[in-house]
Amino acid sequence: MADPRTDEGGEIGLVLHVLGPRAEGGRVNSLLEPGMMVRHPERPDLGLGQVQSVIGARATVNFEHAGKVVIDLRHATLLPDFQS
């Protein structure tokens, strides 16, 4: 399986993983902040989402096809969407 952080030429692209506390040794990645546009790579059916709040290990995201969803960042990875 191809690495999603690379394009077909193998170059690292501008895709940043926003990882929860478990992956970050207990710290929520500071890249995730209100107003950011994100996608949930394991749930493409949710569509594009806008981060509403981040409190501890939980983020509230308003997705275009699912409405407001609370994401436990210890169990999910959100990808910033800089093209929207």
PyMOL Python script that loads the backbone (N, CA, C, O; Angstrom):
from pymol import cmd

cmd.read_pdbstr("""\
ATOM      1  N   MET A   1       0.848  -1.178   0.000  1.00  0.00           N
ATOM      2  CA  MET A   1       0.000   0.000   0.000  1.00  0.00           C
ATOM      3  C   MET A   1       0.895   1.244   0.000  1.00  0.00           C
ATOM      4  O   MET A   1       1.881   1.315   0.734  1.00  0.00           O
ATOM      5  N   ALA A   2       0.543   2.191  -0.811  1.00  0.00           N
ATOM      6  CA  ALA A   2       1.328   3.428  -0.922  1.00  0.00           C
ATOM      7  C   ALA A   2       1.167   4.274   0.337  1.00  0.00           C
ATOM      8  O   ALA A   2       0.118   4.266   0.981  1.00  0.00           O
ATOM      9  N   ASP A   3       2.215   4.992   0.668  1.00  0.00           N
ATOM     10  CA  ASP A   3       2.178   5.905   1.804  1.00  0.00           C
ATOM     11  C   ASP A   3       1.327   7.113   1.417  1.00  0.00           C
ATOM     12  O   ASP A   3       1.645   7.775   0.429  1.00  0.00           O
ATOM     13  N   PRO A   4       0.238   7.433   2.165  1.00  0.00           N
ATOM     14  CA  PRO A   4      -0.630   8.551   1.788  1.00  0.00           C
ATOM     15  C   PRO A   4       0.044   9.910   1.892  1.00  0.00           C
ATOM     16  O   PRO A   4      -0.502  10.908   1.422  1.00  0.00           O
ATOM     17  N   ARG A   5       1.222   9.960   2.500  1.00  0.00           N
ATOM     18  CA  ARG A   5       1.926  11.235   2.630  1.00  0.00           C
ATOM     19  C   ARG A   5       2.779  11.537   1.411  1.00  0.00           C
ATOM     20  O   ARG A   5       3.401  12.598   1.350  1.00  0.00           O
ATOM     21  N   THR A   6       2.824  10.644   0.449  1.00  0.00           N
ATOM     22  CA  THR A   6       3.658  10.863  -0.726  1.00  0.00           C
ATOM     23  C   THR A   6       2.809  10.917  -1.977  1.00  0.00           C
ATOM     24  O   THR A   6       1.727  10.333  -2.038  1.00  0.00           O
ATOM     25  N   ASP A   7       3.313  11.626  -2.976  1.00  0.00           N
ATOM     26  CA  ASP A   7       2.621  11.607  -4.256  1.00  0.00           C
ATOM     27  C   ASP A   7       3.209  10.473  -5.087  1.00  0.00           C
ATOM     28  O   ASP A   7       4.058   9.733  -4.589  1.00  0.00           O
ATOM     29  N   GLU A   8       2.783  10.316  -6.338  1.00  0.00           N
ATOM     30  CA  GLU A   8       3.260   9.203  -7.143  1.00  0.00           C
ATOM     31  C   GLU A   8       4.768   9.221  -7.358  1.00  0.00           C
ATOM     32  O   GLU A   8       5.365   8.167  -7.579  1.00  0.00           O
ATOM     33  N   GLY A   9       5.387  10.372  -7.301  1.00  0.00           N
ATOM     34  CA  GLY A   9       6.828  10.456  -7.483  1.00  0.00           C
ATOM     35  C   GLY A   9       7.609  10.145  -6.219  1.00  0.00           C
ATOM     36  O   GLY A   9       8.840  10.166  -6.230  1.00  0.00           O
ATOM     37  N   GLY A  10       6.909   9.856  -5.133  1.00  0.00           N
ATOM     38  CA  GLY A  10       7.580   9.522  -3.893  1.00  0.00           C
ATOM     39  C   GLY A  10       7.949  10.727  -3.045  1.00  0.00           C
ATOM     40  O   GLY A  10       8.557  10.572  -1.986  1.00  0.00           O
ATOM     41  N   GLU A  11       7.594  11.927  -3.492  1.00  0.00           N
ATOM     42  CA  GLU A  11       7.917  13.130  -2.721  1.00  0.00           C
ATOM     43  C   GLU A  11       6.934  13.271  -1.559  1.00  0.00           C
ATOM     44  O   GLU A  11       5.742  13.001  -1.701  1.00  0.00           O
ATOM     45  N   ILE A  12       7.450  13.692  -0.419  1.00  0.00           N
ATOM     46  CA  ILE A  12       6.577  13.936   0.729  1.00  0.00           C
ATOM     47  C   ILE A  12       5.756  15.185   0.442  1.00  0.00           C
ATOM     48  O   ILE A  12       6.309  16.248   0.157  1.00  0.00           O
ATOM     49  N   GLY A  13       4.443  15.054   0.518  1.00  0.00           N
ATOM     50  CA  GLY A  13       3.555  16.177   0.263  1.00  0.00           C
ATOM     51  C   GLY A  13       3.182  16.889   1.546  1.00  0.00           C
ATOM     52  O   GLY A  13       3.686  16.554   2.617  1.00  0.00           O
ATOM     53  N   LEU A  14       2.307  17.862   1.444  1.00  0.00           N
ATOM     54  CA  LEU A  14       1.879  18.660   2.589  1.00  0.00           C
ATOM     55  C   LEU A  14       0.644  18.015   3.213  1.00  0.00           C
ATOM     56  O   LEU A  14      -0.452  18.576   3.178  1.00  0.00           O
ATOM     57  N   VAL A  15       0.841  16.831   3.782  1.00  0.00           N
ATOM     58  CA  VAL A  15      -0.218  16.151   4.512  1.00  0.00           C
ATOM     59  C   VAL A  15       0.306  15.918   5.913  1.00  0.00           C
ATOM     60  O   VAL A  15       1.286  15.196   6.101  1.00  0.00           O
ATOM     61  N   LEU A  16      -0.334  16.519   6.892  1.00  0.00           N
ATOM     62  CA  LEU A  16       0.103  16.404   8.281  1.00  0.00           C
ATOM     63  C   LEU A  16      -0.889  15.545   9.037  1.00  0.00           C
ATOM     64  O   LEU A  16      -2.098  15.746   8.921  1.00  0.00           O
ATOM     65  N   HIS A  17      -0.402  14.608   9.796  1.00  0.00           N
ATOM     66  CA  HIS A  17      -1.281  13.775  10.603  1.00  0.00           C
ATOM     67  C   HIS A  17      -1.508  14.454  11.943  1.00  0.00           C
ATOM     68  O   HIS A  17      -0.561  14.874  12.609  1.00  0.00           O
ATOM     69  N   VAL A  18      -2.756  14.554  12.324  1.00  0.00           N
ATOM     70  CA  VAL A  18      -3.106  15.087  13.628  1.00  0.00           C
ATOM     71  C   VAL A  18      -3.410  13.864  14.478  1.00  0.00           C
ATOM     72  O   VAL A  18      -4.442  13.217  14.305  1.00  0.00           O
ATOM     73  N   LEU A  19      -2.512  13.558  15.388  1.00  0.00           N
ATOM     74  CA  LEU A  19      -2.605  12.327  16.147  1.00  0.00           C
ATOM     75  C   LEU A  19      -3.071  12.590  17.563  1.00  0.00           C
ATOM     76  O   LEU A  19      -2.795  13.644  18.137  1.00  0.00           O
ATOM     77  N   GLY A  20      -3.763  11.644  18.108  1.00  0.00           N
ATOM     78  CA  GLY A  20      -4.258  11.752  19.466  1.00  0.00           C
ATOM     79  C   GLY A  20      -3.178  11.487  20.500  1.00  0.00           C
ATOM     80  O   GLY A  20      -2.030  11.216  20.148  1.00  0.00           O
ATOM     81  N   PRO A  21      -3.541  11.563  21.771  1.00  0.00           N
ATOM     82  CA  PRO A  21      -2.582  11.447  22.859  1.00  0.00           C
ATOM     83  C   PRO A  21      -1.810  10.137  22.880  1.00  0.00           C
ATOM     84  O   PRO A  21      -0.621  10.130  23.201  1.00  0.00           O
ATOM     85  N   ARG A  22      -2.466   9.021  22.542  1.00  0.00           N
ATOM     86  CA  ARG A  22      -1.771   7.745  22.590  1.00  0.00           C
ATOM     87  C   ARG A  22      -0.588   7.742  21.639  1.00  0.00           C
ATOM     88  O   ARG A  22       0.490   7.268  21.997  1.00  0.00           O
ATOM     89  N   ALA A  23      -0.769   8.261  20.441  1.00  0.00           N
ATOM     90  CA  ALA A  23       0.303   8.289  19.448  1.00  0.00           C
ATOM     91  C   ALA A  23       1.339   9.356  19.754  1.00  0.00           C
ATOM     92  O   ALA A  23       2.476   9.263  19.290  1.00  0.00           O
ATOM     93  N   GLU A  24       0.972  10.354  20.515  1.00  0.00           N
ATOM     94  CA  GLU A  24       1.877  11.463  20.807  1.00  0.00           C
ATOM     95  C   GLU A  24       2.446  11.382  22.218  1.00  0.00           C
ATOM     96  O   GLU A  24       2.953  12.376  22.737  1.00  0.00           O
ATOM     97  N   GLY A  25       2.368  10.223  22.837  1.00  0.00           N
ATOM     98  CA  GLY A  25       2.915  10.091  24.178  1.00  0.00           C
ATOM     99  C   GLY A  25       2.137  10.880  25.222  1.00  0.00           C
ATOM    100  O   GLY A  25       2.722  11.369  26.188  1.00  0.00           O
ATOM    101  N   GLY A  26       0.809  11.011  25.037  1.00  0.00           N
ATOM    102  CA  GLY A  26      -0.015  11.688  26.026  1.00  0.00           C
ATOM    103  C   GLY A  26      -0.328  13.134  25.706  1.00  0.00           C
ATOM    104  O   GLY A  26      -1.017  13.792  26.485  1.00  0.00           O
ATOM    105  N   ARG A  27       0.149  13.650  24.594  1.00  0.00           N
ATOM    106  CA  ARG A  27      -0.105  15.051  24.240  1.00  0.00           C
ATOM    107  C   ARG A  27      -0.914  15.126  22.952  1.00  0.00           C
ATOM    108  O   ARG A  27      -0.622  14.419  21.987  1.00  0.00           O
ATOM    109  N   VAL A  28      -1.929  15.982  22.939  1.00  0.00           N
ATOM    110  CA  VAL A  28      -2.687  16.206  21.715  1.00  0.00           C
ATOM    111  C   VAL A  28      -1.876  17.127  20.825  1.00  0.00           C
ATOM    112  O   VAL A  28      -1.362  18.151  21.275  1.00  0.00           O
ATOM    113  N   ASN A  29      -1.766  16.760  19.572  1.00  0.00           N
ATOM    114  CA  ASN A  29      -0.989  17.559  18.628  1.00  0.00           C
ATOM    115  C   ASN A  29      -1.583  18.962  18.524  1.00  0.00           C
ATOM    116  O   ASN A  29      -2.784  19.113  18.299  1.00  0.00           O
ATOM    117  N   SER A  30      -0.755  19.974  18.684  1.00  0.00           N
ATOM    118  CA  SER A  30      -1.228  21.364  18.696  1.00  0.00           C
ATOM    119  C   SER A  30      -1.645  21.868  17.317  1.00  0.00           C
ATOM    120  O   SER A  30      -2.133  22.992  17.202  1.00  0.00           O
ATOM    121  N   LEU A  31      -1.465  21.067  16.274  1.00  0.00           N
ATOM    122  CA  LEU A  31      -1.882  21.505  14.941  1.00  0.00           C
ATOM    123  C   LEU A  31      -3.394  21.561  14.796  1.00  0.00           C
ATOM    124  O   LEU A  31      -3.907  22.304  13.959  1.00  0.00           O
ATOM    125  N   LEU A  32      -4.102  20.800  15.583  1.00  0.00           N
ATOM    126  CA  LEU A  32      -5.555  20.751  15.475  1.00  0.00           C
ATOM    127  C   LEU A  32      -6.150  21.891  16.288  1.00  0.00           C
ATOM    128  O   LEU A  32      -6.008  21.943  17.509  1.00  0.00           O
ATOM    129  N   GLU A  33      -6.827  22.815  15.581  1.00  0.00           N
ATOM    130  CA  GLU A  33      -7.417  23.957  16.278  1.00  0.00           C
ATOM    131  C   GLU A  33      -8.711  24.368  15.600  1.00  0.00           C
ATOM    132  O   GLU A  33      -8.916  24.060  14.426  1.00  0.00           O
ATOM    133  N   PRO A  34      -9.593  25.064  16.324  1.00  0.00           N
ATOM    134  CA  PRO A  34     -10.876  25.476  15.767  1.00  0.00           C
ATOM    135  C   PRO A  34     -10.716  26.240  14.453  1.00  0.00           C
ATOM    136  O   PRO A  34      -9.826  27.076  14.293  1.00  0.00           O
ATOM    137  N   GLY A  35     -11.608  25.923  13.527  1.00  0.00           N
ATOM    138  CA  GLY A  35     -11.594  26.566  12.218  1.00  0.00           C
ATOM    139  C   GLY A  35     -10.906  25.751  11.142  1.00  0.00           C
ATOM    140  O   GLY A  35     -11.139  25.977   9.955  1.00  0.00           O
ATOM    141  N   MET A  36     -10.053  24.797  11.540  1.00  0.00           N
ATOM    142  CA  MET A  36      -9.349  23.974  10.549  1.00  0.00           C
ATOM    143  C   MET A  36     -10.331  23.088   9.805  1.00  0.00           C
ATOM    144  O   MET A  36     -11.305  22.602  10.380  1.00  0.00           O
ATOM    145  N   MET A  37     -10.069  22.883   8.529  1.00  0.00           N
ATOM    146  CA  MET A  37     -10.837  21.951   7.716  1.00  0.00           C
ATOM    147  C   MET A  37     -10.098  20.614   7.736  1.00  0.00           C
ATOM    148  O   MET A  37      -8.893  20.560   7.491  1.00  0.00           O
ATOM    149  N   VAL A  38     -10.825  19.541   8.030  1.00  0.00           N
ATOM    150  CA  VAL A  38     -10.209  18.229   8.179  1.00  0.00           C
ATOM    151  C   VAL A  38     -11.045  17.151   7.495  1.00  0.00           C
ATOM    152  O   VAL A  38     -12.208  17.356   7.150  1.00  0.00           O
ATOM    153  N   ARG A  39     -10.412  16.003   7.316  1.00  0.00           N
ATOM    154  CA  ARG A  39     -11.098  14.807   6.830  1.00  0.00           C
ATOM    155  C   ARG A  39     -10.723  13.645   7.738  1.00  0.00           C
ATOM    156  O   ARG A  39      -9.625  13.602   8.294  1.00  0.00           O
ATOM    157  N   HIS A  40     -11.643  12.714   7.877  1.00  0.00           N
ATOM    158  CA  HIS A  40     -11.396  11.492   8.640  1.00  0.00           C
ATOM    159  C   HIS A  40     -11.092  10.410   7.610  1.00  0.00           C
ATOM    160  O   HIS A  40     -12.009   9.944   6.933  1.00  0.00           O
ATOM    161  N   PRO A  41      -9.818   9.993   7.467  1.00  0.00           N
ATOM    162  CA  PRO A  41      -9.438   9.077   6.390  1.00  0.00           C
ATOM    163  C   PRO A  41     -10.118   7.716   6.452  1.00  0.00           C
ATOM    164  O   PRO A  41     -10.241   7.051   5.423  1.00  0.00           O
ATOM    165  N   GLU A  42     -10.559   7.286   7.617  1.00  0.00           N
ATOM    166  CA  GLU A  42     -11.243   6.000   7.733  1.00  0.00           C
ATOM    167  C   GLU A  42     -12.742   6.125   7.496  1.00  0.00           C
ATOM    168  O   GLU A  42     -13.439   5.116   7.394  1.00  0.00           O
ATOM    169  N   ARG A  43     -13.247   7.360   7.409  1.00  0.00           N
ATOM    170  CA  ARG A  43     -14.673   7.605   7.189  1.00  0.00           C
ATOM    171  C   ARG A  43     -14.881   8.676   6.122  1.00  0.00           C
ATOM    172  O   ARG A  43     -15.370   9.764   6.427  1.00  0.00           O
ATOM    173  N   PRO A  44     -14.511   8.379   4.864  1.00  0.00           N
ATOM    174  CA  PRO A  44     -14.674   9.377   3.806  1.00  0.00           C
ATOM    175  C   PRO A  44     -16.131   9.776   3.581  1.00  0.00           C
ATOM    176  O   PRO A  44     -16.406  10.831   3.008  1.00  0.00           O
ATOM    177  N   ASP A  45     -17.068   8.934   4.031  1.00  0.00           N
ATOM    178  CA  ASP A  45     -18.488   9.244   3.886  1.00  0.00           C
ATOM    179  C   ASP A  45     -18.908  10.464   4.704  1.00  0.00           C
ATOM    180  O   ASP A  45     -19.952  11.057   4.432  1.00  0.00           O
ATOM    181  N   LEU A  46     -18.112  10.845   5.700  1.00  0.00           N
ATOM    182  CA  LEU A  46     -18.428  12.030   6.503  1.00  0.00           C
ATOM    183  C   LEU A  46     -18.232  13.317   5.719  1.00  0.00           C
ATOM    184  O   LEU A  46     -18.876  14.327   6.003  1.00  0.00           O
ATOM    185  N   GLY A  47     -17.341  13.283   4.728  1.00  0.00           N
ATOM    186  CA  GLY A  47     -17.039  14.468   3.935  1.00  0.00           C
ATOM    187  C   GLY A  47     -16.075  15.398   4.659  1.00  0.00           C
ATOM    188  O   GLY A  47     -15.400  15.006   5.610  1.00  0.00           O
ATOM    189  N   LEU A  48     -16.030  16.610   4.194  1.00  0.00           N
ATOM    190  CA  LEU A  48     -15.157  17.633   4.763  1.00  0.00           C
ATOM    191  C   LEU A  48     -15.742  18.117   6.089  1.00  0.00           C
ATOM    192  O   LEU A  48     -16.956  18.269   6.226  1.00  0.00           O
ATOM    193  N   GLY A  49     -14.863  18.357   7.060  1.00  0.00           N
ATOM    194  CA  GLY A  49     -15.337  18.822   8.360  1.00  0.00           C
ATOM    195  C   GLY A  49     -14.567  20.036   8.840  1.00  0.00           C
ATOM    196  O   GLY A  49     -13.401  20.224   8.493  1.00  0.00           O
ATOM    197  N   GLN A  50     -15.227  20.857   9.639  1.00  0.00           N
ATOM    198  CA  GLN A  50     -14.574  22.015  10.248  1.00  0.00           C
ATOM    199  C   GLN A  50     -14.509  21.792  11.753  1.00  0.00           C
ATOM    200  O   GLN A  50     -15.522  21.523  12.398  1.00  0.00           O
ATOM    201  N   VAL A  51     -13.300  21.908  12.304  1.00  0.00           N
ATOM    202  CA  VAL A  51     -13.108  21.732  13.740  1.00  0.00           C
ATOM    203  C   VAL A  51     -13.813  22.867  14.473  1.00  0.00           C
ATOM    204  O   VAL A  51     -13.595  24.042  14.181  1.00  0.00           O
ATOM    205  N   GLN A  52     -14.661  22.499  15.429  1.00  0.00           N
ATOM    206  CA  GLN A  52     -15.382  23.481  16.232  1.00  0.00           C
ATOM    207  C   GLN A  52     -14.662  23.751  17.546  1.00  0.00           C
ATOM    208  O   GLN A  52     -14.556  24.895  17.986  1.00  0.00           O
ATOM    209  N   SER A  53     -14.167  22.676  18.170  1.00  0.00           N
ATOM    210  CA  SER A  53     -13.447  22.827  19.438  1.00  0.00           C
ATOM    211  C   SER A  53     -12.554  21.619  19.671  1.00  0.00           C
ATOM    212  O   SER A  53     -12.782  20.540  19.123  1.00  0.00           O
ATOM    213  N   VAL A  54     -11.537  21.822  20.492  1.00  0.00           N
ATOM    214  CA  VAL A  54     -10.646  20.745  20.920  1.00  0.00           C
ATOM    215  C   VAL A  54     -10.469  20.902  22.422  1.00  0.00           C
ATOM    216  O   VAL A  54      -9.940  21.908  22.895  1.00  0.00           O
ATOM    217  N   ILE A  55     -10.915  19.898  23.164  1.00  0.00           N
ATOM    218  CA  ILE A  55     -10.795  19.916  24.619  1.00  0.00           C
ATOM    219  C   ILE A  55     -10.211  18.578  25.042  1.00  0.00           C
ATOM    220  O   ILE A  55     -10.835  17.530  24.874  1.00  0.00           O
ATOM    221  N   GLY A  56      -9.022  18.629  25.585  1.00  0.00           N
ATOM    222  CA  GLY A  56      -8.354  17.393  25.977  1.00  0.00           C
ATOM    223  C   GLY A  56      -8.123  16.508  24.770  1.00  0.00           C
ATOM    224  O   GLY A  56      -7.518  16.928  23.783  1.00  0.00           O
ATOM    225  N   ALA A  57      -8.608  15.280  24.855  1.00  0.00           N
ATOM    226  CA  ALA A  57      -8.417  14.308  23.777  1.00  0.00           C
ATOM    227  C   ALA A  57      -9.632  14.224  22.864  1.00  0.00           C
ATOM    228  O   ALA A  57      -9.767  13.268  22.100  1.00  0.00           O
ATOM    229  N   ARG A  58     -10.524  15.222  22.934  1.00  0.00           N
ATOM    230  CA  ARG A  58     -11.730  15.194  22.106  1.00  0.00           C
ATOM    231  C   ARG A  58     -11.827  16.435  21.234  1.00  0.00           C
ATOM    232  O   ARG A  58     -11.548  17.553  21.666  1.00  0.00           O
ATOM    233  N   ALA A  59     -12.231  16.199  19.996  1.00  0.00           N
ATOM    234  CA  ALA A  59     -12.461  17.303  19.065  1.00  0.00           C
ATOM    235  C   ALA A  59     -13.900  17.217  18.576  1.00  0.00           C
ATOM    236  O   ALA A  59     -14.385  16.135  18.244  1.00  0.00           O
ATOM    237  N   THR A  60     -14.572  18.341  18.533  1.00  0.00           N
ATOM    238  CA  THR A  60     -15.901  18.402  17.939  1.00  0.00           C
ATOM    239  C   THR A  60     -15.725  18.943  16.532  1.00  0.00           C
ATOM    240  O   THR A  60     -15.173  20.025  16.331  1.00  0.00           O
ATOM    241  N   VAL A  61     -16.205  18.168  15.555  1.00  0.00           N
ATOM    242  CA  VAL A  61     -16.036  18.519  14.149  1.00  0.00           C
ATOM    243  C   VAL A  61     -17.401  18.540  13.487  1.00  0.00           C
ATOM    244  O   VAL A  61     -18.197  17.621  13.679  1.00  0.00           O
ATOM    245  N   ASN A  62     -17.681  19.574  12.711  1.00  0.00           N
ATOM    246  CA  ASN A  62     -18.928  19.674  11.970  1.00  0.00           C
ATOM    247  C   ASN A  62     -18.667  19.192  10.545  1.00  0.00           C
ATOM    248  O   ASN A  62     -18.086  19.913   9.735  1.00  0.00           O
ATOM    249  N   PHE A  63     -19.105  17.953  10.242  1.00  0.00           N
ATOM    250  CA  PHE A  63     -18.895  17.350   8.927  1.00  0.00           C
ATOM    251  C   PHE A  63     -20.058  17.664   8.000  1.00  0.00           C
ATOM    252  O   PHE A  63     -21.206  17.750   8.438  1.00  0.00           O
ATOM    253  N   GLU A  64     -19.756  17.834   6.714  1.00  0.00           N
ATOM    254  CA  GLU A  64     -20.780  18.218   5.746  1.00  0.00           C
ATOM    255  C   GLU A  64     -21.864  17.161   5.560  1.00  0.00           C
ATOM    256  O   GLU A  64     -22.996  17.513   5.229  1.00  0.00           O
ATOM    257  N   HIS A  65     -21.560  15.873   5.761  1.00  0.00           N
ATOM    258  CA  HIS A  65     -22.557  14.824   5.538  1.00  0.00           C
ATOM    259  C   HIS A  65     -23.038  14.155   6.820  1.00  0.00           C
ATOM    260  O   HIS A  65     -23.858  13.239   6.766  1.00  0.00           O
ATOM    261  N   ALA A  66     -22.542  14.599   7.969  1.00  0.00           N
ATOM    262  CA  ALA A  66     -22.927  13.943   9.220  1.00  0.00           C
ATOM    263  C   ALA A  66     -23.249  14.922  10.341  1.00  0.00           C
ATOM    264  O   ALA A  66     -23.704  14.507  11.407  1.00  0.00           O
ATOM    265  N   GLY A  67     -23.023  16.201  10.122  1.00  0.00           N
ATOM    266  CA  GLY A  67     -23.251  17.170  11.184  1.00  0.00           C
ATOM    267  C   GLY A  67     -22.151  17.121  12.230  1.00  0.00           C
ATOM    268  O   GLY A  67     -21.025  16.714  11.944  1.00  0.00           O
ATOM    269  N   LYS A  68     -22.486  17.543  13.457  1.00  0.00           N
ATOM    270  CA  LYS A  68     -21.477  17.595  14.522  1.00  0.00           C
ATOM    271  C   LYS A  68     -21.176  16.200  15.043  1.00  0.00           C
ATOM    272  O   LYS A  68     -22.071  15.425  15.379  1.00  0.00           O
ATOM    273  N   VAL A  69     -19.876  15.908  15.095  1.00  0.00           N
ATOM    274  CA  VAL A  69     -19.403  14.614  15.582  1.00  0.00           C
ATOM    275  C   VAL A  69     -18.276  14.879  16.571  1.00  0.00           C
ATOM    276  O   VAL A  69     -17.378  15.675  16.299  1.00  0.00           O
ATOM    277  N   VAL A  70     -18.325  14.211  17.717  1.00  0.00           N
ATOM    278  CA  VAL A  70     -17.237  14.297  18.688  1.00  0.00           C
ATOM    279  C   VAL A  70     -16.271  13.157  18.385  1.00  0.00           C
ATOM    280  O   VAL A  70     -16.664  11.990  18.366  1.00  0.00           O
ATOM    281  N   ILE A  71     -15.011  13.500  18.147  1.00  0.00           N
ATOM    282  CA  ILE A  71     -13.975  12.533  17.791  1.00  0.00           C
ATOM    283  C   ILE A  71     -13.041  12.357  18.985  1.00  0.00           C
ATOM    284  O   ILE A  71     -12.516  13.334  19.519  1.00  0.00           O
ATOM    285  N   ASP A  72     -12.838  11.114  19.398  1.00  0.00           N
ATOM    286  CA  ASP A  72     -11.866  10.804  20.447  1.00  0.00           C
ATOM    287  C   ASP A  72     -10.515  10.672  19.759  1.00  0.00           C
ATOM    288  O   ASP A  72     -10.278   9.705  19.034  1.00  0.00           O
ATOM    289  N   LEU A  73      -9.641  11.624  19.979  1.00  0.00           N
ATOM    290  CA  LEU A  73      -8.358  11.669  19.279  1.00  0.00           C
ATOM    291  C   LEU A  73      -7.392  10.578  19.720  1.00  0.00           C
ATOM    292  O   LEU A  73      -6.334  10.408  19.114  1.00  0.00           O
ATOM    293  N   ARG A  74      -7.741   9.840  20.765  1.00  0.00           N
ATOM    294  CA  ARG A  74      -6.910   8.695  21.152  1.00  0.00           C
ATOM    295  C   ARG A  74      -7.131   7.527  20.209  1.00  0.00           C
ATOM    296  O   ARG A  74      -6.331   6.592  20.173  1.00  0.00           O
ATOM    297  N   HIS A  75      -8.225   7.579  19.436  1.00  0.00           N
ATOM    298  CA  HIS A  75      -8.586   6.455  18.576  1.00  0.00           C
ATOM    299  C   HIS A  75      -8.759   6.834  17.114  1.00  0.00           C
ATOM    300  O   HIS A  75      -9.107   5.978  16.301  1.00  0.00           O
ATOM    301  N   ALA A  76      -8.529   8.074  16.763  1.00  0.00           N
ATOM    302  CA  ALA A  76      -8.753   8.511  15.387  1.00  0.00           C
ATOM    303  C   ALA A  76      -7.654   9.455  14.932  1.00  0.00           C
ATOM    304  O   ALA A  76      -7.016  10.132  15.738  1.00  0.00           O
ATOM    305  N   THR A  77      -7.452   9.483  13.641  1.00  0.00           N
ATOM    306  CA  THR A  77      -6.511  10.405  13.015  1.00  0.00           C
ATOM    307  C   THR A  77      -7.309  11.307  12.084  1.00  0.00           C
ATOM    308  O   THR A  77      -8.085  10.820  11.262  1.00  0.00           O
ATOM    309  N   LEU A  78      -7.127  12.607  12.208  1.00  0.00           N
ATOM    310  CA  LEU A  78      -7.765  13.558  11.301  1.00  0.00           C
ATOM    311  C   LEU A  78      -6.689  14.173  10.425  1.00  0.00           C
ATOM    312  O   LEU A  78      -5.593  14.481  10.892  1.00  0.00           O
ATOM    313  N   LEU A  79      -7.008  14.347   9.160  1.00  0.00           N
ATOM    314  CA  LEU A  79      -6.060  14.935   8.221  1.00  0.00           C
ATOM    315  C   LEU A  79      -6.514  16.336   7.834  1.00  0.00           C
ATOM    316  O   LEU A  79      -7.636  16.504   7.358  1.00  0.00           O
ATOM    317  N   PRO A  80      -5.668  17.344   8.028  1.00  0.00           N
ATOM    318  CA  PRO A  80      -6.018  18.692   7.575  1.00  0.00           C
ATOM    319  C   PRO A  80      -6.243  18.702   6.065  1.00  0.00           C
ATOM    320  O   PRO A  80      -5.546  18.010   5.324  1.00  0.00           O
ATOM    321  N   ASP A  81      -7.207  19.480   5.619  1.00  0.00           N
ATOM    322  CA  ASP A  81      -7.501  19.614   4.192  1.00  0.00           C
ATOM    323  C   ASP A  81      -7.218  21.061   3.810  1.00  0.00           C
ATOM    324  O   ASP A  81      -8.030  21.951   4.063  1.00  0.00           O
ATOM    325  N   PHE A  82      -6.064  21.285   3.201  1.00  0.00           N
ATOM    326  CA  PHE A  82      -5.642  22.640   2.853  1.00  0.00           C
ATOM    327  C   PHE A  82      -6.161  23.091   1.496  1.00  0.00           C
ATOM    328  O   PHE A  82      -5.929  24.234   1.102  1.00  0.00           O
ATOM    329  N   GLN A  83      -6.857  22.218   0.772  1.00  0.00           N
ATOM    330  CA  GLN A  83      -7.325  22.556  -0.571  1.00  0.00           C
ATOM    331  C   GLN A  83      -8.714  23.164  -0.568  1.00  0.00           C
ATOM    332  O   GLN A  83      -9.169  23.657  -1.601  1.00  0.00           O
ATOM    333  N   SER A  84      -9.392  23.141   0.556  1.00  0.00           N
ATOM    334  CA  SER A  84     -10.771  23.638   0.610  1.00  0.00           C
ATOM    335  C   SER A  84     -10.831  25.105   0.932  1.00  0.00           C
ATOM    336  O   SER A  84     -11.920  25.675   1.015  1.00  0.00           O
TER     337      SER A  84
END
""", "prot")
cmd.dss("prot")
cmd.show_as("cartoon", "prot")
cmd.util.cbc("prot")
cmd.orient("prot")
